[in-house]
Amino acid sequence: MGRAINKAVTIAEILKRKMPLHQWNNLSSVEMVDVYEPVEEGLDVVTSRRYVSCLQITLSLTLANANDTMHPGYQPPLAEEEMHQQLAAATAAAPAAHPLPPTAPGGIGAG
């Protein structure tokens, strides 16, 4: 919900690039009601209402039935070639790992 939507989409995209997954998206919103009770006597209870966006992402290796592809939020799996191309491009763009320098004698853990 809310700010976690970005992370959910990123995780779904990473998984779809690793295996052929069908994806269904559902958007909704939830009303959140916050009630603040006063600490002191004589003050009013304050109620705050806000709407939070929600995204439900369903991933599956198989289709349960043919009508699943008619869902407005359906995305078919990526083509096999497309999965490997995007994975190779992401690997090539990743920075090279640099080994850590050796620890000096008498450093951490010595003694």
C-alpha positions, -999 to +999 in steps of 0.1 A: +000+000+000+011+035-006+048+040-009+055+002-011+040+001-046+073+010-062+091-019-045+063-044-054+065-034-091+103-037-091+102-072-075+076-084-100+097-071-129+128-089-116+109-121-112+094-119-147+129-115-162+140-147-145+111-170-154+081-169-177+054-156-154+019-144-162+010-112-143-024-097-132-026-063-117-055-049-096-056-013-085-077-001-056-077+023-027-084+019+010-099+045+033-077+048+064-093+064+094-071+077+122-087+085+155-068+107+180-081+105+215-072+135+237-049+130+266-065+159+286-102+160+296-125+184+278-109+181+244-126+167+213-117+134+196-101+142+162-108+119+133-087+120+101-096+102+069-073+095+040-072+072+010-042+050+003-036+035-031-032-003-033-017-025-060-022-063-060+002-081-083-005-118-089+022-139-106+017-174-120+036-199-141+003-212-156-031-199-166-060-212-145-084-208-174-085-191-208-106-162-195-077-150-173-061-133-204-093-111-207-086-094-173-078-057-179-046-060-158-032-091-175+004-091-188+016-122-207+051-136-199+081-121-217+094-139-247+124-162-240+147-141-261+136-109-244+142-124-210+178-133-218+185-100-236+173-079-207+192-101-182+224-099-202+221-061-205+215-057-168+245-079-160+267-058-184+256-026-169+263-037-133+295-022-118+324-046-115+330-059-080+361-047-063+378-070-038+384-057-003+420-048+006+437-074+028+436-066+065+468-055+082+484-077+108+470-068+142+438-055+126+403-066+134+401-101+149+438-102+158+449-109+193 
